[in-house]
Amino acid sequence: MRRILILCLCAVALVACEKKPLTIERVESLVANPERLRELREACKADHAKVGDVQCNAVAEATRRRFLDGGRSPYAADPVRLPAPPAAESAPKE
């Protein structure tokens, strides 16, 4: 009887200490919901360890996708054109 009680107490202790699986919000849902993205970005800044690497990486990716907007950055609309280098002389001077 005593062994059964000890085993039950151990089982209860293990269940109580077990980590609950966190729900990770997907990148696509964060891109579509900027308010939630902002909340999670603030939470990642405040306590990265509590939020977790996987969720903070999803937040970073969603932020990157929103900023770049499918490869079209609002800050790089026109490509920069570099001037042509000066033409080198064909015959060396003596």
Rosetta blueprint (number, residue, H / E / L):
1 M L
2 R H
3 R H
4 I H
5 L H
6 I H
7 L H
8 C H
9 L H
10 C H
11 A H
12 V H
13 A H
14 L H
15 V H
16 A H
17 C H
18 E L
19 K L
20 K L
21 P L
22 L L
23 T L
24 I L
25 E L
26 R L
27 V H
28 E H
29 S H
30 L H
31 V H
32 A H
33 N L
34 P H
35 E H
36 R H
37 L H
38 R H
39 E H
40 L H
41 R H
42 E H
43 A H
44 C H
45 K H
46 A H
47 D L
48 H H
49 A H
50 K H
51 V H
52 G L
53 D H
54 V H
55 Q H
56 C H
57 N H
58 A H
59 V H
60 A H
61 E H
62 A H
63 T H
64 R H
65 R H
66 R H
67 F H
68 L H
69 D L
70 G L
71 G L
72 R L
73 S L
74 P L
75 Y L
76 A L
77 A L
78 D L
79 P L
80 V L
81 R L
82 L L
83 P L
84 A L
85 P L
86 P L
87 A L
88 A L
89 E L
90 S L
91 A L
92 P L
93 K L
94 E L
